């Protein structure tokens, strides 16, 4: 394998794990981030968030945190995973608002401009690979006018999840590549053959932009649909949502896969809710006949309201506790968390709600009186949680065993 010199502009929760993964494959990696906090993480070799393998990789990493000039001078390929945040009200932890908007491209544009100007100054062609999530048309409209002649552009959004970024980067279903410069894409494809044997899917920049957000929306659609089935089963005698989904998971010629096909909480994370809302904005901009993306988010919200109804029904004076803040198990990442959306809806209704997550908060202070517990995140620790006698436990994941002296209600099983 030929070692390559790789640079990163942006070492956040996506960029840093992927940079470490690339270094682990034997390449020489340097990086830069505008944040002093990120610089401290790299230099102290201590990651504050939970990310599989990342801490282990960072501890033995030789990657240097350098300035933009040094990144450009060092690198054959420069990856740019700079954030494109949405407004906080569109991140999925509050109700869906009536207005819609595109992502904020300020940071991406500033970073790309800085990199391209430095490339132009150094006078040598460099392959620049944008990773950031954008809506279709953005790169041609917002990014390409900022580029100098020596910046050879590609668009390569990752299909990876926070918390398992390195694992997902090593084992992708396919590698999506929006091609603006054919030679740059060929060089990137040679690089990727050192990482994975997954199919390399070349297409236009605009196609790649749309594939990325539509992929996320498709997963949200699966969850929205199956959570509707979950509520149906909860209200029908002798039905069990897991029995239903286990059958559907066998239909691998039409349903495709068993991923995102289990009843539980609504879709979450730093990508899917915000991507749906951004696509809803685009739907309005394009005057589509039906805003499917809004529909998915409304189902997510109505499903969460139904869970709030169940909490109110079963609390009967007991204090309300939501166990888990993270958007998925065994992480401390809360972006787009459906658990936090549930809490916000309950608070909106006038309830006092206590939330606790073992990966985020101080040790749990055990109360004395019976409680209402809702399992918001499927952390494995909650199987061994010390529930007070007389408590009611609402389990939308159906994995908490029977607890002596408590009533465990497995949501999605009709009686």
C-alpha beads as a LAMMPS data file, in Angstrom:
LAMMPS data file: protein, C-alpha beads

415 atoms
414 bonds

1 atom types
1 bond types

-500.0 500.0 xlo xhi
-500.0 500.0 ylo yhi
-500.0 500.0 zlo zhi

Masses

1 110.0

Atoms # bond

1 1 1 0.000 0.000 0.000
2 1 1 1.272 3.439 -0.900
3 1 1 1.071 5.795 2.031
4 1 1 -0.621 9.086 1.250
5 1 1 -0.421 12.470 2.944
6 1 1 -3.928 13.385 4.089
7 1 1 -5.169 16.621 5.632
8 1 1 -8.313 17.584 7.516
9 1 1 -9.890 20.996 7.810
10 1 1 -12.374 20.370 10.631
11 1 1 -11.683 17.938 13.466
12 1 1 -15.047 17.864 15.218
13 1 1 -17.093 14.812 16.168
14 1 1 -17.010 13.638 12.551
15 1 1 -13.619 14.832 11.344
16 1 1 -11.441 13.685 14.248
17 1 1 -12.639 10.048 14.384
18 1 1 -12.321 9.690 10.598
19 1 1 -8.854 11.293 10.639
20 1 1 -7.808 8.775 13.291
21 1 1 -9.270 5.946 11.219
22 1 1 -7.313 7.015 8.132
23 1 1 -4.118 7.271 10.144
24 1 1 -4.776 3.783 11.511
25 1 1 -4.714 2.503 7.930
26 1 1 -1.135 3.718 7.606
27 1 1 -1.514 7.177 6.060
28 1 1 0.181 10.348 7.273
29 1 1 -2.490 12.688 8.641
30 1 1 -2.454 16.283 9.862
31 1 1 -5.432 18.447 10.757
32 1 1 -6.724 21.862 11.686
33 1 1 -9.862 23.136 13.387
34 1 1 -10.976 26.669 14.165
35 1 1 -11.842 25.621 17.737
36 1 1 -9.247 25.871 20.505
37 1 1 -11.229 23.219 22.365
38 1 1 -10.597 20.743 19.536
39 1 1 -6.899 21.634 19.550
40 1 1 -6.811 20.875 23.283
41 1 1 -8.522 17.500 22.687
42 1 1 -5.939 16.482 20.080
43 1 1 -2.943 17.674 22.085
44 1 1 -4.171 16.292 25.430
45 1 1 -5.233 13.039 23.705
46 1 1 -8.516 12.970 25.604
47 1 1 -11.892 12.798 23.822
48 1 1 -14.835 14.066 25.946
49 1 1 -17.534 12.280 23.924
50 1 1 -18.133 8.553 23.511
51 1 1 -16.907 7.247 20.172
52 1 1 -16.006 3.593 19.594
53 1 1 -12.198 3.102 19.237
54 1 1 -11.507 6.846 19.026
55 1 1 -9.892 7.241 22.454
56 1 1 -7.701 4.192 21.896
57 1 1 -6.644 5.471 18.483
58 1 1 -5.964 8.992 19.739
59 1 1 -3.732 7.763 22.555
60 1 1 -1.311 6.189 20.052
61 1 1 -1.818 8.759 17.284
62 1 1 1.052 10.731 15.771
63 1 1 -1.340 13.119 14.021
64 1 1 -0.355 16.767 14.422
65 1 1 -2.667 19.732 14.897
66 1 1 -1.268 22.369 12.523
67 1 1 -2.357 25.559 10.765
68 1 1 -4.103 25.762 7.386
69 1 1 -0.855 26.572 5.578
70 1 1 0.751 23.394 6.911
71 1 1 -2.306 21.269 6.070
72 1 1 -2.171 22.438 2.453
73 1 1 1.605 21.999 2.160
74 1 1 1.467 18.478 3.639
75 1 1 -1.546 17.004 1.886
76 1 1 -2.318 15.231 -1.366
77 1 1 -6.005 15.054 -0.400
78 1 1 -7.715 17.476 1.998
79 1 1 -10.981 16.402 3.620
80 1 1 -13.352 19.158 4.748
81 1 1 -15.984 17.913 7.234
82 1 1 -16.927 21.371 8.525
83 1 1 -20.287 21.697 10.250
84 1 1 -23.363 22.989 8.413
85 1 1 -25.634 23.486 11.425
86 1 1 -29.345 24.024 11.420
87 1 1 -31.152 26.508 13.649
88 1 1 -31.549 24.969 17.153
89 1 1 -35.347 24.798 16.733
90 1 1 -34.808 22.520 13.714
91 1 1 -32.521 19.987 15.405
92 1 1 -35.286 17.625 16.538
93 1 1 -35.510 18.164 20.300
94 1 1 -38.391 20.652 20.142
95 1 1 -41.705 20.650 18.305
96 1 1 -41.711 21.122 14.552
97 1 1 -42.062 24.849 13.912
98 1 1 -44.174 26.330 11.142
99 1 1 -41.211 27.908 9.357
100 1 1 -38.425 26.082 7.512
101 1 1 -34.908 27.046 6.500
102 1 1 -31.801 25.748 4.772
103 1 1 -28.667 24.751 6.684
104 1 1 -26.205 27.458 7.724
105 1 1 -23.235 27.326 5.361
106 1 1 -21.270 30.163 6.976
107 1 1 -18.580 27.970 8.565
108 1 1 -18.194 25.762 5.498
109 1 1 -17.828 28.740 3.164
110 1 1 -15.310 30.441 5.437
111 1 1 -13.268 27.254 5.769
112 1 1 -13.301 26.475 2.059
113 1 1 -12.344 30.050 1.186
114 1 1 -9.420 29.930 3.598
115 1 1 -8.185 26.594 2.244
116 1 1 -8.609 27.494 -1.427
117 1 1 -6.840 30.831 -0.979
118 1 1 -3.907 29.031 0.641
119 1 1 -3.819 26.416 -2.145
120 1 1 -3.768 29.204 -4.722
121 1 1 -0.965 30.952 -2.862
122 1 1 1.138 27.789 -2.812
123 1 1 0.452 27.298 -6.528
124 1 1 0.051 23.503 -6.670
125 1 1 -3.107 21.516 -7.525
126 1 1 -4.726 19.892 -4.493
127 1 1 -7.704 17.556 -4.200
128 1 1 -10.276 19.007 -1.783
129 1 1 -13.035 16.644 -0.655
130 1 1 -16.064 18.263 0.973
131 1 1 -17.833 15.938 3.408
132 1 1 -20.361 18.355 4.944
133 1 1 -24.092 17.746 4.496
134 1 1 -25.676 20.273 2.141
135 1 1 -28.882 20.552 0.155
136 1 1 -28.723 19.969 -3.617
137 1 1 -27.390 22.932 -5.568
138 1 1 -25.391 24.324 -2.647
139 1 1 -21.887 23.447 -3.810
140 1 1 -22.387 24.858 -7.299
141 1 1 -24.087 27.985 -5.946
142 1 1 -22.227 28.687 -2.681
143 1 1 -18.874 26.895 -2.852
144 1 1 -17.542 26.781 -6.402
145 1 1 -17.418 30.593 -6.777
146 1 1 -14.979 30.636 -3.828
147 1 1 -12.462 28.248 -5.407
148 1 1 -9.205 29.084 -7.122
149 1 1 -7.932 27.233 -10.186
150 1 1 -5.655 24.918 -8.172
151 1 1 -8.491 23.567 -5.978
152 1 1 -9.759 20.312 -7.478
153 1 1 -13.133 19.680 -5.893
154 1 1 -15.010 16.482 -4.975
155 1 1 -18.055 15.885 -2.787
156 1 1 -17.982 12.821 -0.536
157 1 1 -20.628 12.838 2.222
158 1 1 -20.202 9.996 4.705
159 1 1 -22.965 7.609 5.785
160 1 1 -21.769 7.235 9.326
161 1 1 -23.326 7.720 12.735
162 1 1 -21.879 9.610 15.662
163 1 1 -20.704 7.127 18.269
164 1 1 -19.698 4.543 15.657
165 1 1 -18.011 6.832 13.113
166 1 1 -14.759 4.862 12.802
167 1 1 -16.496 1.514 12.459
168 1 1 -18.913 2.918 9.885
169 1 1 -16.076 4.568 7.936
170 1 1 -14.191 1.270 7.728
171 1 1 -17.307 -0.672 6.668
172 1 1 -19.534 1.502 4.461
173 1 1 -22.324 0.122 2.306
174 1 1 -20.931 2.210 -0.533
175 1 1 -18.744 5.272 -1.019
176 1 1 -20.669 8.182 -2.519
177 1 1 -18.657 10.530 -4.699
178 1 1 -19.880 13.651 -6.428
179 1 1 -17.445 14.329 -9.258
180 1 1 -16.434 17.821 -10.330
181 1 1 -12.915 16.941 -11.482
182 1 1 -12.354 13.458 -12.965
183 1 1 -8.647 13.215 -12.068
184 1 1 -9.358 14.271 -8.493
185 1 1 -12.028 11.574 -8.217
186 1 1 -9.648 8.942 -9.584
187 1 1 -7.051 9.884 -6.995
188 1 1 -9.648 9.724 -4.229
189 1 1 -10.798 6.307 -5.443
190 1 1 -7.223 4.989 -5.257
191 1 1 -7.041 6.293 -1.710
192 1 1 -10.321 4.641 -0.712
193 1 1 -9.099 1.246 -1.932
194 1 1 -6.687 1.385 1.021
195 1 1 -9.651 1.832 3.385
196 1 1 -12.465 -0.371 2.099
197 1 1 -13.544 -2.585 -0.790
198 1 1 -17.036 -1.056 -0.757
199 1 1 -18.461 0.048 -4.125
200 1 1 -17.351 3.519 -5.256
201 1 1 -20.403 5.332 -6.614
202 1 1 -19.526 8.195 -8.969
203 1 1 -22.230 10.684 -9.875
204 1 1 -22.821 14.405 -10.301
205 1 1 -22.307 16.807 -7.429
206 1 1 -26.049 17.540 -7.306
207 1 1 -26.975 13.855 -7.266
208 1 1 -24.553 13.225 -4.412
209 1 1 -25.954 16.158 -2.440
210 1 1 -29.483 14.782 -2.815
211 1 1 -28.546 11.123 -2.203
212 1 1 -27.033 12.026 1.173
213 1 1 -30.107 13.761 2.604
214 1 1 -32.602 11.384 0.948
215 1 1 -30.743 8.418 2.474
216 1 1 -31.224 9.920 5.924
217 1 1 -34.872 10.719 5.247
218 1 1 -35.509 7.153 4.084
219 1 1 -34.268 5.860 7.443
220 1 1 -36.508 8.360 9.236
221 1 1 -39.416 7.149 7.102
222 1 1 -38.814 3.539 8.165
223 1 1 -38.796 4.542 11.823
224 1 1 -41.853 6.768 11.469
225 1 1 -43.762 3.928 9.838
226 1 1 -42.692 1.231 12.288
227 1 1 -43.445 3.426 15.311
228 1 1 -46.977 3.811 13.953
229 1 1 -47.121 0.003 13.875
230 1 1 -45.852 0.009 17.465
231 1 1 -48.764 2.182 18.615
232 1 1 -51.186 -0.005 16.637
233 1 1 -49.898 -3.129 18.390
234 1 1 -50.071 -1.480 21.796
235 1 1 -53.784 -0.892 21.248
236 1 1 -54.659 -4.284 19.682
237 1 1 -55.052 -7.432 21.813
238 1 1 -52.642 -10.331 21.181
239 1 1 -50.248 -8.319 19.042
240 1 1 -46.552 -7.650 19.569
241 1 1 -44.610 -5.112 17.515
242 1 1 -41.447 -7.211 17.699
243 1 1 -43.231 -10.216 16.230
244 1 1 -44.486 -7.984 13.409
245 1 1 -41.084 -6.457 12.660
246 1 1 -39.275 -9.800 12.932
247 1 1 -41.470 -11.027 10.095
248 1 1 -40.828 -7.904 8.018
249 1 1 -37.086 -8.301 8.541
250 1 1 -37.249 -11.604 6.690
251 1 1 -38.548 -9.776 3.609
252 1 1 -35.066 -8.870 2.426
253 1 1 -36.060 -8.570 -1.227
254 1 1 -38.540 -5.757 -0.624
255 1 1 -38.132 -4.316 2.854
256 1 1 -34.350 -4.488 2.168
257 1 1 -32.861 -4.717 5.683
258 1 1 -33.703 -4.958 9.373
259 1 1 -31.994 -1.671 10.220
260 1 1 -34.277 1.105 11.511
261 1 1 -37.125 -1.389 11.654
262 1 1 -37.738 -1.822 15.389
263 1 1 -40.373 0.054 17.369
264 1 1 -39.091 2.504 19.959
265 1 1 -38.415 6.221 20.077
266 1 1 -38.482 8.531 17.066
267 1 1 -35.469 9.017 14.832
268 1 1 -32.702 11.107 16.345
269 1 1 -29.113 12.237 16.018
270 1 1 -27.356 15.210 14.539
271 1 1 -28.356 14.424 10.935
272 1 1 -31.749 12.837 10.361
273 1 1 -34.241 15.239 12.033
274 1 1 -32.481 18.333 10.738
275 1 1 -32.146 16.840 7.243
276 1 1 -35.873 16.131 7.126
277 1 1 -36.663 19.706 8.183
278 1 1 -34.222 21.154 5.658
279 1 1 -35.778 19.006 2.920
280 1 1 -39.178 20.260 4.029
281 1 1 -37.861 23.793 3.428
282 1 1 -36.650 22.705 -0.003
283 1 1 -40.034 21.105 -0.676
284 1 1 -41.678 24.482 -0.117
285 1 1 -39.076 26.241 -2.226
286 1 1 -39.773 23.823 -5.089
287 1 1 -43.538 23.930 -4.499
288 1 1 -43.790 20.131 -4.375
289 1 1 -47.304 18.716 -4.504
290 1 1 -46.817 17.031 -1.111
291 1 1 -44.287 17.740 1.635
292 1 1 -43.347 14.168 2.564
293 1 1 -40.498 15.352 4.803
294 1 1 -42.829 17.393 6.998
295 1 1 -45.079 14.352 7.221
296 1 1 -42.247 12.219 8.610
297 1 1 -41.398 14.836 11.231
298 1 1 -45.043 15.317 12.201
299 1 1 -45.391 11.555 12.750
300 1 1 -42.270 11.675 14.938
301 1 1 -43.804 14.490 16.979
302 1 1 -47.259 12.860 17.243
303 1 1 -45.635 9.565 18.262
304 1 1 -43.761 11.403 21.018
305 1 1 -47.003 13.072 22.132
306 1 1 -48.599 9.620 22.371
307 1 1 -45.719 8.469 24.589
308 1 1 -46.316 11.558 26.734
309 1 1 -49.993 10.531 26.948
310 1 1 -48.937 7.109 28.245
311 1 1 -46.701 8.705 30.851
312 1 1 -49.561 10.917 32.050
313 1 1 -51.928 7.944 32.123
314 1 1 -49.646 5.785 34.260
315 1 1 -47.904 8.347 36.476
316 1 1 -50.936 8.773 38.815
317 1 1 -49.117 11.189 41.089
318 1 1 -45.698 9.561 40.854
319 1 1 -42.700 11.762 39.978
320 1 1 -41.797 11.455 36.280
321 1 1 -38.306 10.296 35.326
322 1 1 -36.882 9.803 31.837
323 1 1 -33.867 7.505 31.826
324 1 1 -31.533 8.393 28.979
325 1 1 -30.759 11.655 27.220
326 1 1 -28.597 10.328 24.389
327 1 1 -30.142 9.807 20.966
328 1 1 -28.887 6.198 20.811
329 1 1 -27.464 3.575 23.196
330 1 1 -24.008 3.659 24.769
331 1 1 -23.182 7.222 23.690
332 1 1 -23.295 10.603 25.406
333 1 1 -24.420 12.445 22.267
334 1 1 -27.739 14.283 22.610
335 1 1 -28.128 15.994 19.227
336 1 1 -31.668 15.493 17.944
337 1 1 -32.550 13.303 20.933
338 1 1 -36.186 12.114 20.928
339 1 1 -35.913 11.684 24.703
340 1 1 -35.290 15.402 25.110
341 1 1 -38.197 16.141 22.767
342 1 1 -40.380 13.970 25.031
343 1 1 -39.227 15.873 28.103
344 1 1 -39.913 19.209 26.418
345 1 1 -43.438 18.149 25.507
346 1 1 -44.106 17.023 29.092
347 1 1 -42.725 20.292 30.474
348 1 1 -44.911 22.159 27.985
349 1 1 -47.883 20.316 29.512
350 1 1 -46.938 21.551 32.972
351 1 1 -45.072 18.530 34.354
352 1 1 -41.840 18.486 36.298
353 1 1 -39.540 15.953 34.669
354 1 1 -36.235 14.547 35.879
355 1 1 -33.833 13.170 33.243
356 1 1 -30.747 11.084 33.917
357 1 1 -28.176 9.490 31.651
358 1 1 -25.295 7.353 32.973
359 1 1 -22.930 8.616 30.265
360 1 1 -23.680 12.290 30.895
361 1 1 -24.712 12.898 34.507
362 1 1 -23.414 12.361 38.038
363 1 1 -24.449 9.105 39.771
364 1 1 -28.189 8.742 40.212
365 1 1 -29.510 9.845 43.622
366 1 1 -31.978 7.117 44.519
367 1 1 -35.373 8.483 45.639
368 1 1 -37.366 6.806 48.381
369 1 1 -40.913 6.878 47.031
370 1 1 -42.315 5.061 43.970
371 1 1 -41.579 6.726 40.625
372 1 1 -42.718 6.671 37.016
373 1 1 -39.754 5.703 34.841
374 1 1 -39.709 6.004 31.070
375 1 1 -36.765 4.395 29.269
376 1 1 -35.799 7.060 26.763
377 1 1 -32.507 5.549 25.592
378 1 1 -31.812 1.830 25.297
379 1 1 -28.676 1.869 27.452
380 1 1 -27.723 -1.608 28.675
381 1 1 -27.217 -0.249 32.220
382 1 1 -30.950 0.237 32.680
383 1 1 -31.500 -3.543 32.685
384 1 1 -29.697 -3.539 36.058
385 1 1 -31.151 -0.245 37.321
386 1 1 -32.283 -0.233 40.967
387 1 1 -35.954 0.748 40.625
388 1 1 -37.919 1.632 43.791
389 1 1 -40.680 -0.757 44.789
390 1 1 -44.086 0.429 43.642
391 1 1 -42.626 2.159 40.586
392 1 1 -44.039 1.914 37.087
393 1 1 -41.568 1.415 34.221
394 1 1 -42.589 2.291 30.670
395 1 1 -40.312 0.492 28.208
396 1 1 -40.698 1.419 24.525
397 1 1 -37.833 -0.961 23.660
398 1 1 -39.307 -4.017 25.447
399 1 1 -35.967 -5.109 26.928
400 1 1 -36.336 -4.383 30.662
401 1 1 -36.948 -7.677 32.526
402 1 1 -39.658 -8.058 35.157
403 1 1 -38.707 -6.143 38.292
404 1 1 -39.858 -7.320 41.731
405 1 1 -42.377 -4.939 43.239
406 1 1 -42.669 -2.853 40.060
407 1 1 -44.967 -2.853 37.051
408 1 1 -43.076 -3.038 33.747
409 1 1 -45.172 -1.941 30.770
410 1 1 -43.681 -3.014 27.473
411 1 1 -44.966 -0.522 24.915
412 1 1 -46.010 -2.090 21.650
413 1 1 -47.469 -5.325 23.033
414 1 1 -51.258 -5.366 23.042
415 1 1 -53.148 -7.066 25.865

Bonds

1 1 1 2
2 1 2 3
3 1 3 4
4 1 4 5
5 1 5 6
6 1 6 7
7 1 7 8
8 1 8 9
9 1 9 10
10 1 10 11
11 1 11 12
12 1 12 13
13 1 13 14
14 1 14 15
15 1 15 16
16 1 16 17
17 1 17 18
18 1 18 19
19 1 19 20
20 1 20 21
21 1 21 22
22 1 22 23
23 1 23 24
24 1 24 25
25 1 25 26
26 1 26 27
27 1 27 28
28 1 28 29
29 1 29 30
30 1 30 31
31 1 31 32
32 1 32 33
33 1 33 34
34 1 34 35
35 1 35 36
36 1 36 37
37 1 37 38
38 1 38 39
39 1 39 40
40 1 40 41
41 1 41 42
42 1 42 43
43 1 43 44
44 1 44 45
45 1 45 46
46 1 46 47
47 1 47 48
48 1 48 49
49 1 49 50
50 1 50 51
51 1 51 52
52 1 52 53
53 1 53 54
54 1 54 55
55 1 55 56
56 1 56 57
57 1 57 58
58 1 58 59
59 1 59 60
60 1 60 61
61 1 61 62
62 1 62 63
63 1 63 64
64 1 64 65
65 1 65 66
66 1 66 67
67 1 67 68
68 1 68 69
69 1 69 70
70 1 70 71
71 1 71 72
72 1 72 73
73 1 73 74
74 1 74 75
75 1 75 76
76 1 76 77
77 1 77 78
78 1 78 79
79 1 79 80
80 1 80 81
81 1 81 82
82 1 82 83
83 1 83 84
84 1 84 85
85 1 85 86
86 1 86 87
87 1 87 88
88 1 88 89
89 1 89 90
90 1 90 91
91 1 91 92
92 1 92 93
93 1 93 94
94 1 94 95
95 1 95 96
96 1 96 97
97 1 97 98
98 1 98 99
99 1 99 100
100 1 100 101
101 1 101 102
102 1 102 103
103 1 103 104
104 1 104 105
105 1 105 106
106 1 106 107
107 1 107 108
108 1 108 109
109 1 109 110
110 1 110 111
111 1 111 112
112 1 112 113
113 1 113 114
114 1 114 115
115 1 115 116
116 1 116 117
117 1 117 118
118 1 118 119
119 1 119 120
120 1 120 121
121 1 121 122
122 1 122 123
123 1 123 124
124 1 124 125
125 1 125 126
126 1 126 127
127 1 127 128
128 1 128 129
129 1 129 130
130 1 130 131
131 1 131 132
132 1 132 133
133 1 133 134
134 1 134 135
135 1 135 136
136 1 136 137
137 1 137 138
138 1 138 139
139 1 139 140
140 1 140 141
141 1 141 142
142 1 142 143
143 1 143 144
144 1 144 145
145 1 145 146
146 1 146 147
147 1 147 148
148 1 148 149
149 1 149 150
150 1 150 151
151 1 151 152
152 1 152 153
153 1 153 154
154 1 154 155
155 1 155 156
156 1 156 157
157 1 157 158
158 1 158 159
159 1 159 160
160 1 160 161
161 1 161 162
162 1 162 163
163 1 163 164
164 1 164 165
165 1 165 166
166 1 166 167
167 1 167 168
168 1 168 169
169 1 169 170
170 1 170 171
171 1 171 172
172 1 172 173
173 1 173 174
174 1 174 175
175 1 175 176
176 1 176 177
177 1 177 178
178 1 178 179
179 1 179 180
180 1 180 181
181 1 181 182
182 1 182 183
183 1 183 184
184 1 184 185
185 1 185 186
186 1 186 187
187 1 187 188
188 1 188 189
189 1 189 190
190 1 190 191
191 1 191 192
192 1 192 193
193 1 193 194
194 1 194 195
195 1 195 196
196 1 196 197
197 1 197 198
198 1 198 199
199 1 199 200
200 1 200 201
201 1 201 202
202 1 202 203
203 1 203 204
204 1 204 205
205 1 205 206
206 1 206 207
207 1 207 208
208 1 208 209
209 1 209 210
210 1 210 211
211 1 211 212
212 1 212 213
213 1 213 214
214 1 214 215
215 1 215 216
216 1 216 217
217 1 217 218
218 1 218 219
219 1 219 220
220 1 220 221
221 1 221 222
222 1 222 223
223 1 223 224
224 1 224 225
225 1 225 226
226 1 226 227
227 1 227 228
228 1 228 229
229 1 229 230
230 1 230 231
231 1 231 232
232 1 232 233
233 1 233 234
234 1 234 235
235 1 235 236
236 1 236 237
237 1 237 238
238 1 238 239
239 1 239 240
240 1 240 241
241 1 241 242
242 1 242 243
243 1 243 244
244 1 244 245
245 1 245 246
246 1 246 247
247 1 247 248
248 1 248 249
249 1 249 250
250 1 250 251
251 1 251 252
252 1 252 253
253 1 253 254
254 1 254 255
255 1 255 256
256 1 256 257
257 1 257 258
258 1 258 259
259 1 259 260
260 1 260 261
261 1 261 262
262 1 262 263
263 1 263 264
264 1 264 265
265 1 265 266
266 1 266 267
267 1 267 268
268 1 268 269
269 1 269 270
270 1 270 271
271 1 271 272
272 1 272 273
273 1 273 274
274 1 274 275
275 1 275 276
276 1 276 277
277 1 277 278
278 1 278 279
279 1 279 280
280 1 280 281
281 1 281 282
282 1 282 283
283 1 283 284
284 1 284 285
285 1 285 286
286 1 286 287
287 1 287 288
288 1 288 289
289 1 289 290
290 1 290 291
291 1 291 292
292 1 292 293
293 1 293 294
294 1 294 295
295 1 295 296
296 1 296 297
297 1 297 298
298 1 298 299
299 1 299 300
300 1 300 301
301 1 301 302
302 1 302 303
303 1 303 304
304 1 304 305
305 1 305 306
306 1 306 307
307 1 307 308
308 1 308 309
309 1 309 310
310 1 310 311
311 1 311 312
312 1 312 313
313 1 313 314
314 1 314 315
315 1 315 316
316 1 316 317
317 1 317 318
318 1 318 319
319 1 319 320
320 1 320 321
321 1 321 322
322 1 322 323
323 1 323 324
324 1 324 325
325 1 325 326
326 1 326 327
327 1 327 328
328 1 328 329
329 1 329 330
330 1 330 331
331 1 331 332
332 1 332 333
333 1 333 334
334 1 334 335
335 1 335 336
336 1 336 337
337 1 337 338
338 1 338 339
339 1 339 340
340 1 340 341
341 1 341 342
342 1 342 343
343 1 343 344
344 1 344 345
345 1 345 346
346 1 346 347
347 1 347 348
348 1 348 349
349 1 349 350
350 1 350 351
351 1 351 352
352 1 352 353
353 1 353 354
354 1 354 355
355 1 355 356
356 1 356 357
357 1 357 358
358 1 358 359
359 1 359 360
360 1 360 361
361 1 361 362
362 1 362 363
363 1 363 364
364 1 364 365
365 1 365 366
366 1 366 367
367 1 367 368
368 1 368 369
369 1 369 370
370 1 370 371
371 1 371 372
372 1 372 373
373 1 373 374
374 1 374 375
375 1 375 376
376 1 376 377
377 1 377 378
378 1 378 379
379 1 379 380
380 1 380 381
381 1 381 382
382 1 382 383
383 1 383 384
384 1 384 385
385 1 385 386
386 1 386 387
387 1 387 388
388 1 388 389
389 1 389 390
390 1 390 391
391 1 391 392
392 1 392 393
393 1 393 394
394 1 394 395
395 1 395 396
396 1 396 397
397 1 397 398
398 1 398 399
399 1 399 400
400 1 400 401
401 1 401 402
402 1 402 403
403 1 403 404
404 1 404 405
405 1 405 406
406 1 406 407
407 1 407 408
408 1 408 409
409 1 409 410
410 1 410 411
411 1 411 412
412 1 412 413
413 1 413 414
414 1 414 415
